[in-house]
């Protein structure tokens, strides 16, 4: 009986003192509800429906964050007594064998319900008498984020014809009005960012807290977990509380907006970095020579040269080496070095430049000059002279734009050199030099030079020294910091081992401090996107497509007219890449951006640190008491015990899925992602996740109509026949499963909004008709299924031309000599095992927008492929894998005029690559994978020589495995 009573706080272990009485009540009521949920006897289930509804309401109230602050209020209604009485009843229902209980069951239940009704009456009186309890706050990042997403979500709910919130529509309308005004005020600020204004932080966090409460209450009402009277009273209270906060917020933002943004400058312009790096460069020899040549040679016109890279890569070190180079000092008449940084005064920059180039005026006199006078003196001093101006650590493009009029263009080879971590600072006509990371060997070379000068590291320390260098993540600044530590220590292996173990602590006060500046200076809309990388594993190569979909689902992407959310997400990612906070992993084969991305180890550490500070993303461990700590996005191991307490979690990502997982309480979820899903796992309560946007799961329940906001759905391997309700979802755009059939119960006249459909099975004419229900498809992966050539149920003409928006098509399955047609707008086409004769290749070649073509596993059959004029005019990537042809006849390079990459894999009968391929001026790569004839390799080498003669040094010929088949 004891386990069905709520535990006392004083019985909880001291290490779990973060739990209060309300946490215990939530856990206890959840246990009771899960027991009732699995009571499958229909008669008993109907009997218990009222009890389950009342307990669900109590759990919802306990999840209303404001109550957490009142758990010691003596006037608070008796939640605990009701919970214990309900627990006693449920215990008896499941475990009592007393015949008397069966007779008294109705009376016992009525007693619990009567006590619940009394609690609700007392609760309503309590709310009316104490409406002004403290508003909980949320972090700055989350406040801005939830304000933005809730404004747009409420717009959808308030659309005419949507009566889900009819009974509280006036309250929601007023709340939306207040939130929209707050949202507009924040968006009107351009500089500084709202998160950087100290006096704005408190009202912004309070607005965020109100928005989060409102989202919880409205969602609880939508899933019928909270009655009208409670939601009405609470929304009315929130509307009273938001108005003064909104007014305060507007007054502050107006003050900044009125003056076009007040620029806060805390320090005079100077090099404020804690770590001075002596000019020892390793790994940049080629870049140094190339940049030096651009400085002292090349065009006589004024040129701007940029050195770009993430913090710690050595931009300033390289710039100093160039600035102090004897040839530079010999070439230029006037030189000036100026550090800009993220907080700057234009006057100080101008004064600094003039002090360097004009020694006659005197420093004191220059510092007293007005800006216009400084500009005039700089211009006159530089006029007719060859000069080099170095601007170190520029953060914004307007810095350089505002200085250019100081610098005369005399056609004498003058140069402006600047360093920046932001790629977008560089103008289109700027010469760009991007610094790479050092290899482990280069890190060791630099470490040895810094730690031993001209000496050599003792043999006994070289092993541990190389390990330390490898842990420096390729960043020269980290290497220099560690070398400084090693210089102060005895040359003993044990001492160096200690440095290696504590490497992170030695770099915390230098490298990470510099990295934090990058985060602090991020625009507010990019901060949640950057923090989200903390949810991925260190060094994980992240799919850009999936990342963008997750950002959209999480609500990180601000809506813009005439732009899709995913396109805006792509722009956000490029901003982070340009700021050197994210690196491109693999590029898309069509050349349009990144296919994958990676975050450097140090930046991943920064994400983890900031996630903890901001309570943005919570990593759950085996200590489940941490579940109650604030964190609106959670990652864990998929243990079913976790889900019961995550009432305020907006996304949940698990490495694996337990055999049974109940999400009934997780009503605010926008993302539910099981990375290691299993098709035999059962997930309960999904139908209540009305905010869900993104779902990856092994199996689905039959009821899906309530998931009105779902946009992305990926199903497990055993899922095959789709329910009509799934594709009827108005917002569903992405659908992927192991193998998809529409089944029989479909209305072919009911259209949907799918843009991506993966693994769709086409067997007969009806399936093609059903595809016409998806006129918005942009990407399709499908399999043509037939019982053989004599299969009369298979339609003879495979034609997808009706999919006019289709951009990418992957087609699997044998069609042979059947007629086929593809949409004219296709840019990417993959054919696998189609068995088409080469004579029909012209149907593909005439696709005027085709850029990527992959032919795999006898997609075309026959011994000879003859290309023709006016085909493949935009093809940039061609992959031929296991194609059984021996002759490839290309009579002109104009057959593939813009081809960049040619990949041949297991084309073991092909005699040679046509020589005309070697005449294509755009060719960048030929890759040949064995087995193949030796003559194919020889022809590839001949083409490489041919390209060299055409002065194309960029062509790479890659031969994988050097075991060739004999001719």
N, C-alpha and C positions, 0 to 999 in steps of 0.2 A: 504493500500500500504506500510505502514511503516514496517510491519513485514516481507516484502520481500526485505528489504535492510539490509545490514550488520550493526549491532549495532556499535556505537562508543565506544572506550575503556573508554572515560571519563564518559560514561553513566553507566558503570558497577560499582556495589557496591565496595567500597574500600576493603572489606574483600576478594574479588576475584581478587586481583591484581596479582595473579600467572598466570593469563591468558594474553597472548600477542595477537597481531593482527592476527598471523597465526592460533591460536586456534579458534578465532572467524570466520575466513574464513573457516576453516575445518567444524565447526558446521553449518555454513550457507550453504555451498555447499552440506553437507550431507542431510540437510533438503530438498533442491531442488531435489536431486537425489532420495530420498525416495518418494517424490510426483510423480516424473516421473516413478518410478518403479511400482507404483500402478495405473498408467494410463492404463487400460486394453483394451481400444478401439484399435483394431489391426491396423486400418488405422493411427490413431494418434501415436501409438507406433512406427510404422515404420518411420513415419515422424520425431519423436523425437530421433531416435537411434543415429544420429550423435551428437546431443547436449549432450545426456547422456554420450557418449564416451568421448567427450571433457571435460566435467565437471569431469568425473571420472579421467582423466589424471591430471587435475589441483589439484584435491584432493590428488592424489598420490604424486605429487611434494611437496605439502604442508606437507605431512607426511614424507618426506625425512628429517631426523632430522637436518642435517646441516643447512637447511634454517631457522630453528627456531632462530638461532643466528644472522640472518641478517634482522630481521623484521623491523629495523629502518634505513636500508641502503637506502639513497635517490636515488641510481641508480637502485634499485630493480624494475623489471617490474610491471606494474599496475594490480595486481591480483584483487584488491578491485573493480576497475571499471568494469572489466569483470563480477565479481560475481554479482554486483548490476544490470547490464544490463540483465544478465541471470535471476535474480530474478524477475525483472519487467516483462519479457516475460512469465515466468512460472505463475506468479500471474494472468496475463491477460488470459492465457490459461485455468486456472481453474475457475476464478471468473468473468471474464469480459463478460458482455452481450451486449457489443457495437458491432453492425453489422460491423462497420468499421474494427475491429480487425480481424474478420474472413477473410476479403479480404486482409488485410495486414499481415496475419500470416506468410506467406512464406518469405516476405521481412524482417519482424522483426527477424525471426529466422536466415536468412542469415546475418543480421547485427551483431547478437550475435556471429555467427560462424566466421565472418570476423575479429571481434575484438579478438576472441580467437586465430586465426591464427597469428595475429600481435603480441599478447602476446608471443606465442611460438617462433616466430622469435627473438623477443627481449630477450627472456629467453636464447635461444641458444647463442646469442652474449654475454650475461652476463656471462654464464658459461665459455665460451672460454676466456673471459677477466679477470675473477676472479676465477681461478680454485683452488687456495690454501687457501680456507677458513678453519677455525679451525675445527679439527676433534673432534666431541663430544666423551666423554668417557662413559664407563659403569663401574659398580662396579667390584671389584676384583673377587668375587664369580661368577658373571654372565660372566665376561670376559673369565675366564677359562672354564666355562661351554659352552658358545656359540662357542668358538674356537674349542672345542672338537667335538660338534655336527655338526657344519658347515663343518668341514673337511670331516666327513663321509657322510654327505648329498650331498656334491659336488662330492664325489667319485661316488655316484649312478647316478647323473646327467651326469657325463662325461663318463659313460660306453658306449662302442661302440653300435650303433644301436639306441641310445636315441637322437633324433634330436630336442628335445624341445628348446634347447638353441643354435642351430646350428649357428645362426647369431652373437652370442657373445661368441662362444666357446673358442676362443683364449684368450679373456679377462678373462673368468672364469677359464681357465686352468692356466694362470699366477697367478691369485689370489689364486687358490687352492695350487699352488706350494709355494707361500709365507706363506700362513696360515699353511701349513703342516710343513714347516721348523720351524716356530714359535712354533707350537704344539710339535714337536719333542724336541726342546730345553727345553721347560718347563717340558716335561715328563722325560727328562734325569736327572732332579734334584730330589734327594731323600731326602736330609737333608741339609739345612732346606727346608720347603715347600716354593714354589714360593710366596705365599701370605704373608709369614713372612719376606721376604727380602725387606727392605724399598726402595732401589734404583730400584727395579724391578716393583714396583707398578705402576708408571706413564706409562712406555711403555706397560705394560700389560693391563692397562685400555684403552690406545689408540688403541691397537690391538683389544681389545674387541669392542670398538666403531666402528672400521672399519668393523669388522666381522658382527656386527649387521646391519650396513648400507648395506653391500653387500647382506645379506640375504633378506632384505626388497626390494632392487632393483631387484634381480633375481626373487623373488616371484612375484613382480608386473609385471615383463615381462612375466612370465609363465601364469598369468591370464589375460594378454593382457590389463592391466591398464596403462602401460607405453610404449611409442613407442621405436623403436630400437635406434633412434638417441640419445635419452635422456639416456637410460640405457648404451649404448656404451660409451658415454662421461663420465658418472659418474663412471663406472667401470674402465675406463682408468685412471681417476683421483685418484681413490682409490688405484690402483696398483702403481701409482707414490708415494703416501703417505705412503704406507705400507712398502716399501723397507727400508728406513732409520730407521723406528721404529723396524722392524724385525732385522736389523743389530745391533741396540742398545741392543735389548733384548737378542740376541745371545751372544754378548760380555759379558753381565752380567752373564747369565746362565753358560757360558763357564768358567768364573772365579770360580764359585762355583763347577761346575762339575770336573774341573781339579784337585781340592784338595779333591775330594771325599765328598764335602760338608763342608763349613765352619761352625763351631759350635759357635754360638753367646752366650756368657755367660755374663750376665749383672751384676750378683751379686754373691758374695761368698756364698758357701753352708751354709745355716742356715735356721731355721724355720721362714719363712717370713709371716706366716699367721697373719692377723690382730686380730683374735679372739682367745685368749687362753681359752681352755675349761678345767676346773677343772675335775678331774677324778671322775665324778658322772655318773654311768651307770645305765640305767633303760631299762628293756626289753631284755637284753642280758645275763640274768643269766645262761640259759642253754648253750648258745654258749660259755660263759666265762669258765664254768666248763669243757666243752668238749675240748676247745682249751688248757686250762691249763693242762688237762690230756695228751694231745698230746705233750705238751712241756716237761713235767717232767717224763712222763711214756712212754710206747710203745717201739718201736724198738730202739736198741742200735746204729743203723746206723745213719749217718748224715741225717736229714730230713729238708726239706724246707716247711714251713707253710705260707699260704697267707691268709690275711684278705681282702676281696674284697667288693666293694659296691660303690654306687654313692656318689658324694661329699655331705658332711653334715650328713652322716649316723652314724658317730662316729667310723670310723676305727682307727684313731689315738688315740682316747680316750680309746678304748678297748685295743689297743696294749700297751699303757702306764700303764693301770691297770695291765695287765699281767706282764709287765716288772718290775713293782714295787712290785709285789706280794711276800710276805715273802717266800713262797715255792720255787719260781723261784730263789730268791737270795740265798737260802740255797742250791739249787740243782746245780747251775752252778758256775764254778770257775772264769770265765771271762764273763763279759757282756759289750755290746757296743750298744749305740743308735745313729743312724745317719739319718738325714733327707736328702732325695735325691732331690725331686721335678723335674719339667720338664726342668729346666736349671741347669746343674750340671757340675762340673769338677771332673774327676776321681781322680785326685791327692788329692783334698779336701776331697773326701769320704774316701780314704785310710788313709789320715792323721787323720781324725776324729776318725776312728776306732782304730788306733794305740794309740791315745791320751787316749782313754777310757781303753784300756787293758794293757798299759805299762806306768806306772807312773814314771819310773826311767830315761827315756831318756830326758824328758823335752819337753814342747810344742814347744818352739822356734826351737829347734834342729829338731823335727819331721817335722815342717812346711817347713824347708829348704831341706828336703830329696827329692831325685828323686823318681819317681814312682817305679822303680825296687827295690830300697833299701827299700821302704815302704812295698812292697809285701813280701820281704824276712823277714823283722822284724815281720810283722803280722803273717806269717806262723810259724816262730820259737817261737813266744810268745804263740801261741795257741796250738802248738804241744804237745800232751799228756794230754791236759787239756780239761775239759768239758766246752763248751762255748755256749753263746747265742748272736747272732748278729741280731739286729733289724734294718731294712731299711725301713724308713717311706716314703710313697708317691713316689713309683716307677712308671714311665710312660712308660718305654720301656723295653722289655725283654733283650736287649743287656747289660743293666746296670748290672743285676745279672750275666749274662754269663761272663762278663768281670772281675767279682770279685771272682768267685768260686775257682780259683786256689790259692787264699790266704788262703783258709780254709781247714785244714787237715781233712782227714777222718780216725779217730782212733777207730771207733766202740765203742764210750763211751757215746752215747746219746746226742751229740751236736746238736744244732738246729739253723736254720736261719729263722727268722720271718720277713715278709714284708707286707706292706699295699699298695693297688693300687686301682684305679678306673677302670683299664683296665683288663678284665679277661684274655686277650690273653698274658699277662705278665707271667702268671703261666705256668710252664712246665707240661708235662703230668704226671710226677711222684710226683708232688707237692700236698700237702694236702690243700684243698681249704675250706675256711670258708666264706660264703657269708652272709652279714648282711641284715636283712629284715627292712622294715619301721616299725616305732613304731605305735601302735594303738593309738586312741584318749585318751584312759585311761592311757596308758603308757606316752604319751606326758604330760598329766596333772600331773602325778606322778613326772616326771622329773622337770616340771615347778615349782611345789610346793617345791621340794627339793632345787632347785637353788635359788628360790626367798625368801624362809623362813628358809633355813638351816634345823636345827633340829626342828624348830617350825611348827605350823599347820596354814594353811591359814584361816583367819577369815571367819565365815559363810557367811557374807555379800558379800565377794569377790569370793566365790567359783563358783557361777553361771557364772559370766563373765570370771573368770579364766579358767574354762573348755571350754568356747567358744573360748578364745584366743588360748588355747592349740590345739583345733581341727583345727584351721586355720594355724597351723605350718606344715601341710602337712606330718606329720610323720617323719620329719627330726630333730634329736637331736640338731644339730648345730643351727637351727632356734629357737628351744625352748630355748637354752642357751642364744642366743642373746636377745630374748624378755625378758627372766628372768632378764638379766642385765639391761634392760630398766626399768622394774618394780621395781627393787631394789632402783632406784634413785627417785622414785615417792612416794607421800603420799599414804597411804593405804585407798584410797577412790574409791568408785565404779565409779564415774564420770571420774576420772583420768584413771582408767583401761579401761573404755569404749573408751576413746580417743586412748589408745594404740591399742585396737582391731580394731578400724576404720582405723588407720594409720599403720597397721601392715606391709604393703609392704614397706613403706618408712623407717621403722626401720631396715629392713633386707637388704635393697638395698646395703649398703656399706660393708656387710660382706658375707652373704650367696651367693648372686648373683655374687659377685666378685670371689668367689671360682668357681662357676659354669661357669663363663666366661672363666676361664682357660681351662676347658674341651673343650669348643668350639674353643678357639684359637689354641689348640694343635691338633685339628682334622685334618687328612689328607684332602687336598683340594677337593678330589673327594667325600668325605663324607659330606662336609659342606652343599651343596644344599639339600642333602637327609635329613639332620637334620633340616634345616630351613623349609622344606616342612611340618613338623609336625605342624607348626604354622597355617596351613590352616585347621586343624581339630579342633573340639570343645574341650575345656578343659575337661579332663577325658574321652574323647571318646575312646571306644574300637575299634581299627582300624583293618579292615580285611587285613591280610598280603598279600594275593593273589592280592587284588585290589591295595594295596599300591605299590607292585612291578610292576604291570602293569602301574600304573601312573608314577613311576620313569622312566621306560623304555620309555614311550611316551613323557615325558618331555625332554628326552635326557640326563638324569643324569648318565646313565650307560655307562662306557667305554667298547668298544668292545674287546673281547679276542678270540683267535682262539680256536675252539673245545669246546666252552662254549656258552650256550644260554644266552640271555640278562637277562631273568628272574632268572636264576640260579646265575648269577653275582649279580643281585639285592638282592637275598637272602643272599649272602655273605656280601654285604654292610650292610644289616639290622643286621646280626649277629655281625658285627664289632661294630655297635652302641650299641647293647645289651651288648656286652662284655665290652664296655667302660662305662657301667652303665648310658648311656644317654637315653635309651629306655628300657622298661620292657616288658617281655612276659605277655600277658593277658591270653590267653588260648593256650594250646599245642594241636597239631594235634593228633588225636586219634591213628594214626599209629606210633606215637613217633618221627616223622621226622620233628622236628622244631616247630615253633610257628604258630598257626592258627590266632591269633590276638595279637596286641601289644598296649601298653599304654605309654604315656609320662607323667611323674610327673608334677604336677602343676607348680613348680618352673622352670622346664625346658621348659614347654610350654610358660611361661612368657618370658624366655630368647629367645625362638624362635621368639616371637612377637617383642621383642625389636630389635633383630638382623635383622629381616625382614625389619623393618623401617629404620635402619641404612644403610643396604645394598640395599634398594629399590628392594628387591628380590621378595616379595609377597605383593601386595597392597590390602588392605581391603577397599572397596568402601562404603561410607555412602551416605546420602541424598544430600551432598554437591558435585554436579557433577563436580565442578571446579577441584576437586582433581583427576579426571580422567586424566588430562593432566600432572600430576606429574609422574616422571619416575617409572616404575614398570612393569616388563615383565610377571608377573603372577598376575591375579586379581581374587578376589572373591567378589560377590555382591549378590543382591537380585533378579537378573534376570529381572530387569526393562529394557524394550526395549530401553529407552533413553540412556542407558550406551553403548550399542554395537556400536553406530555410531562413537565413538571417539577412539576406541581401536585399532588403526592401527598397533601398535607395541607390542601388547599383545600376548604372546606365549601360555598362557593357561587361560581359563575362567571357573570358577566353580560358580554355582549359587544355592542358597537354593531352589529356585522354578523357574518355567518358566512362563513368561507372555504369554498372549493369542497370541501375535504376536511379533516375535523377529527376527531382521534383522542382520545377521552376515557378510554382504557383504564386509564391510570395514576391517574385522578382518582376513586379509589374512595370517598372520603369525601363526595363531592358530595351536597348536599341540594337545591341550586338550580342549574339549568342553563338559562340564559335568553339566547336570541339575539334581540335587539330587531329587527335587520334580517335576519330569516331568509329564505332562498331555498329554494324547493321542490326545486331541482336539486342542492342541496348534500348531500354524504354525511357522515354522522357515524358513526364506528366506535367500538365498545366500550361502547355504552350499556347493554348487557345486564349489565355488571359493576357498575353503579352501584346497588347494593342499598339505599343510604341515600337515594336520590333521592326528593324530595317534590314538586318543582315543575319542569316541563319545558315550554319553549316552543321549538319546533324546526320546520324545514321538512319533514323527512321522517323516517320511522321504519323500523328494521329489522323483520323479521318475527317475531323472538323477543322477547317482552316479559314472559314469565312471571316472570322474576327480579326485576322492579321491584315488589316486594311492598309498598313503602312509598309508592308514587306516589299523590299526592292531586290534583294539578292538571296537566292535559295540554292543551296548545294546539298544533294541527298546522297545517302549511302549506296553501296554496291548492290544491295538486294532490292532496291526500289526500282520498279519498272513501269507499272501502269500509273499514269497521272490521273489524279482526281480532277474533274471539271472545275471544282472550286479553286484549285491552285492557279490555273491560267486565267481565271476570271478576275484575279486580284488586279485592281486598276494600276497600282504602282509597281508591280513586279516587272523588273526589266532584265534580270539575269537568272537563268534557270539551267542548272547543270546536274546530271545524274549519270550513273554508270551506263544505263541504257533506258531510253524513254520511248514508250508507246502511249499514244493517246487513248487507247482502248476503244470501246464501242459507243459509250454514252456521251457523244459530243454533238454540239450544235455547230455545224461548219460555218454558220453565218455570224457567230459571236466572236468579234475581234478582241485582241488583247494588245498590251503595250510592250511585249517582250522585245528586247534589243539584242540579247545574246541567248542562244539556245544550243546546248551541247549534248551530243550523243543521242540525237533523235533518229529513230528507226523509220525508214521509208520502205514499205512493202508493196503498197498498192495505190491505186489512183486516189482512194479516199485520204490517204496520208498526205499526198500532195495538196489535196483540197484543204486539209486542216492546216497546212503550212500557210495557206492564204489568210488564215485567221491572225497571222503575225506580220502585218504589212510594215512594221517598224524595224524588223530584224536588220542588224548591222553585221553580226557575226554568227555563223551557223556551222556546227560540226554535226554531220549526219552520216548514217550508214545505210546503204542501199542493200536490202535483204531480198534474195530470190532463191527459189528452190532449184533453179537451173534454167537452161535455155528454153525448156518446154513449159515453164511455169506460166500458165495462162492468166493467173491472177495478177501477175506483175505487169505494170503498164509499159508499153513499148517506147514511149517518148518521155525521157527524163528532162524536164524543162523547169528551171527555177527562175526564168526571166521575170516573173511577176514580182519577185522580191527586189524592187527597184532601188532600195536603200542599202542593199547588202554590200558590205565592204570587204568581208573576209569569209571564205568558204573552204571547209575541209570535208572532202567526200571520200568515204571508205566503201569498198564493195565493188563487185564485178558487174559491169554493164555491157562489155563486149562491143558488139556492132550496133547496139541500140542508139537511136538518135538522142542527142542531148543538147541543152542550151543553158548558158550561164548569164546572170545579170551583167549588163554592160558596165556597171560602175565598180566592179570588183577590182581591188588593188592587190589582194593576197589570195592565192589559190593553191591548195594542196590536194593532190589526187593520189590515192593509195589503192593499188590492186584493181584499177578500173578496167584494164584490158582493152583500152581503145586502140584502134589501128592508127599508125602514124599519119595516114591520109587525113584524119580528122583533127590533127594538131592545129590547123588553121582556125578552127573555131576558138581555140584558146589564144592563138597568136593575134587574133584581131580584136581582143579585148583591149580597148584603147587606153585604159587607166591601169593595166596590170603592171605591178612593180615587183612582186615577189611570186615566184613559181617553184613549187616543190613537187617533183614526180618521184613516187616511191613504189617499190615492189610491183614492177610490171604495170605501172599506170598506163603506159603505152607499149604495144608489142609489135614486133617486126624487126628486121635486120637493119633498116636504113631510115634515118631521119633527114629529110630535105627541108631546110628552112626556106622561106620565101620573102620576097620584097614586102615592105610596109607592114611587117608583123613585129611584135615585141618592141615597139618603139619607145616604151617607157620602162621596160624591164631592167631592174637593177640587181636582182638576186636570183640565181638559178641553181637549184639543187637537184641532182639526178642520183637516185639511190637504188641500186639493184635493178637497173634497167637493162634488159637483154638486147641491146642493139650493138652492132659492130661498126657501122659506118655513120658518121655524122657529117653531112654535107652542108657547109655554110659557104656560099659563093661571094658574100660581101660582109664587111664589118657593119654595114648599115642594117643588117638583119637584127643586130643587138646593139644599137648605137650608144646606149648609156649604161651598158652592163658594168657592174662594179665587182661582183663576187660570183665565182663559178665553183661549185662544190660537186665533186664526183666521188661517190661512195659505192664500192663493190660493183662497179661497171666493168666486169671482168672480160667482156668480149669486145669492148671498144678498142679500136686499133690506135687512134690518136685524137688529140684535140685539134680541131681545124685550125690551120695557120691564120685564117681570117680573124679568128678570135684575138690574135696577137695585134691586130691593127686597131682594136677598140681603145681609144685614148683614155677612157674613163676607168679602165680595168685596174682594180686594187689588189685582188686576191684570187689565186687559183689554188684550190685545195684538193688533193688526191688521196683517197684512202684505199689501202689494199683490201682484197686482191685485185690486181689490175695488170694489164700487159706492160712490160717494160717500155714499149714504144709510147705509151701514154705519158709516162714520166719524162721521157726524152722530148716529147712534143711540148710539154709544159716548160721545160728548161729552155727550149728554143724560143718560146714566146717571151720568156723573161728577158733573154738577150735582145730580142726584137724590140721590146719595150724600152730597154736601156738605150738602144740606138735612137729611139724617138724621144729621148731625154725624160722618160718616165721612170724615176728612181723609186717611186712609191709602191710599185707592184711587188707583192710577196707571193712566192710559190712555196706552198707547204705540202710536204709529202709525209703522210703518217705511216710509219713502219716501212722499212726499206726492203721488204721481201716481195719482189715482183714475180708475177707469173711469166714464164717464158713465152716468146712469140711463137 
